[in-house]
Amino acid sequence: MKTIPFIDLKAQYQALREPIQNQIQKVLEHGQFIMGPEVEEIERRLSQFAGVKHTIACASGTDAAVMAMMAMGIGPGDEVICPAFSFIATAETVVLVGATPVYVDVDPTTYNLDVHALEKALSPKTKAIQPVSLYGQVADMDEINAFADKHGLMVLEDAAQSFGATYKGKRSCNLSTAAVTSFFPAKPLGCYGDGGAAFTNDDQLADAMKEVRNHGQKTRYYHTRIGINGRLDTLQCAILLPKLERFPWELEQRSRRADRFNKAFAELESWGVQLPKLGTERTSAWAQYTLQVPKRDAFQKGMQEKGIPTAVHYPRTMPDQPAYQELGRTLNIEVSRRLADAVVSLPLYPDMTDDIQDYIVDGVLNHFAKESNR
Ligand SMILES: *Cc1c(COP(=O)(O)O)cnc(C)c1O
């Protein structure tokens, strides 16, 4: 039996070993561990890559969202509309700034915020919409932005899983008032620890986010806002530099692997398996390759026996989490709850070989062939 990693970061490191070690060495020599020159350099390169005016590197995706919301002036008494089906940080950050999450349902094919649900979620307290680009695919941003414009709302893209994705020829993180991403090691663009970034084309908002990142200080020891310590270590920025250079190739590999899975699994749709689907005019960063399967427990157990790791993103909706049940407003989230019981992700990473992918494909196909013979 093979053992396949869910994500293979070792293979990626082998490919980038020398430039990464050189970058780390450089930082160790100059010793500017906080806000060193590599911070500005990666911010500039990330801005270039995403086509956005400002990038503010920070300590995690979670900090990026807190920072963005603090800079946007979102706080107690304000409501933020978000999809019920996401990683907890989406709602957590709204609660952390003192605002109220309002949960709407997601689209059953793209798993992203259902724009038809926005009207019902709206209240006089609504201040912003926080769509999530789940599994690497951007939500229906044109419709979301149009709704936001009509009602004077801000839009914050939770792009923790979608850095590198495109929507109508533009990159994720360049599609709304502001956006945030994560460089957690397992995300499409990961560093070697926690990290993240916020993005905006708005000069004032960028200045505000930079201040919030550094204890709300405008100039040294002069604090014009309440802030946090949200800085990203120089070392992590140095590691991201060579990783970003390889990133376009990695995005292509992710797409290629996803297409290959989709072709191999096409016949499974008649067994009640739903394959990932992209909305029109967009590409995914393929943070996850996620299926909906009947009898998920049996599927995961069958895969485990073959040495194929699987993961569930996510087994519960956010408002159904114990700490969140009393917080926020929840609209109809039927689809989100159904997804929480049916989704399962397979390994997908840029350095996956044909051999490994073929082994996974055979394992999955054999499982359903056996199921259907019972
Ligand atoms: C990972 C993730 C975050 C949080 O990012 P961290 O860097 O882990 O703090 C937020 N939202 C979503 C959708 C995520 O997947």
The ligand as a Gaussian input file, in Angstrom:
#p B3LYP/6-31G(d) Opt

LIG

0 1
 C       -7.374000      29.648000       6.034000
 C       -8.570000      30.503000       5.981000
 C       -8.669000      31.696000       6.727000
 C       -7.686000      32.101000       7.780000
 O       -6.363000      32.166000       7.403000
 P       -5.210000      31.964000       8.502000
 O       -3.978000      32.404000       7.793000
 O       -5.187000      30.521000       8.866000
 O       -5.520000      32.831000       9.672000
 C       -9.788000      32.495000       6.536000
 N      -10.768000      32.152000       5.694000
 C      -10.729000      31.011000       4.980000
 C      -11.841000      30.711000       4.032000
 C       -9.632000      30.137000       5.104000
 O       -9.608000      29.015000       4.396000

